[in-house]
Amino acid sequence: MDLLQAIEASALAMWIKESSTIYVAILASHTIGLAFLVGISSILAFRVLGVTESIPIDPFQEFFPLMYAGAAINVFTGVVLLGLYPADYLVDPTIYVKLAAILAAIVILRRLKDALYGVPHTTQVELSGKTRQMAVALLIVWLIATVAGRVMAYSTPTKLQTAAATVIFLAAGIGLIAMFGRRLRLLRDS
Amino acid sequence: MFGLPEDFLQSHLIEHWIGTYRWVWPVSEVFHFIGLILLVGTVAILDLRILGIGKRIPYSNLAPLMPWAVLGFILCVVTGLVFVTGLWANVQMLPMEALAIDRFLQLKFIFIGLAGINLLLFTYTPVARRIDVLAANEEAPASAKVMGAASLVLWVGIVYWGRLIPWGL
């Protein structure tokens, strides 16, 4: 605990906290990194699941550098943000849920990439049940990481209520997309 | 402000929900982020293709992404309206007051307006027709590249200013 308080009171941490411009710029950059990392990897998952089937899988890897840039921004800004208030963040179990979900997402993304691009192939990649399972798992762990990240500032009952409400609204949303998705062109005709 | 009543955009119903159910605000935040992820992810891919990344993909093959971008935008607008109309329940400030003093909120709306104008220019000029038929390995015209780059910069700006809104209140 003394170490955490020392990090929190370090000259660098104090400088960032006292400079509102730098602090908010780091916070905003964390959201931009998230949008690129989670956004592009989620679209890859959609493609694997057949939602956006017309996108050829092979050239899609050209978008990966932007995803990696998002990841790099988030690792850097995440470490800095954690270092500003470690005594608060590291005693909150939610941060461990978020970090575990991010770690799981990176592992799944790596395995999905190996499964899709690990062997030479043409633009018509054979998508197995396993790659589809990985795509679903990727979307679930990104959702967990996003929810955990958003609820960190709230009390435990509010966190649990938020998680439950998110699951309910999301299930309702998925149900509506399953019913009306073709009409709204969110899902392909098959 | 703008000759509108000071309680313009204020909703007592939304305020009541936010005050009564503690999860309404954070759930709206979660879905605002989901919308943002869908929107920025799809817009980035469409704009990058115009800029020459993922050039082996014919542009028309990316068309199924558009409805997901629209869904992301709708999620952001609906949850954004929850934040605005129910602002009083969270920070005891009227929406019009926030709009008048929060420079980050103002910048976000300016950037959204510019992104909208950019999209209209893209859609209602011959540029869109040339992009729709862009074949694999074909370069987009320079005018389209300028619009694609502007779109990417504006959406990053919208996310940036949006995240700063609480610090401008």
Interface residues (C-beta under 8 A of the other chain):
Chain A: S20 V24 L27 A28 S29 T31 I32 L34 A35 F36 V38 G39 I40 S42 I43 F46 V51 T52 E53 S54 I55 P56 D58 P59 F60 E62 F63 L66 T123 W142 L143 T146 V147 R150 V151 Y154 S155 P157 T158 K159 Q161 T162 A164 A165 T166 F169 L184 R185 L186 R188
Chain B: Y21 R22 W23 P26 V27 E29 V30 F31 F33 I34 L36 I37 L38 L39 V40 G41 T42 A44 I45 L48 I53 G54 K55 R56 I57 S60 N61 L62 A63 P64 L65 M66 P67 W68 L71 V156 V159 Y160 W161 G162 R163 L164 W167
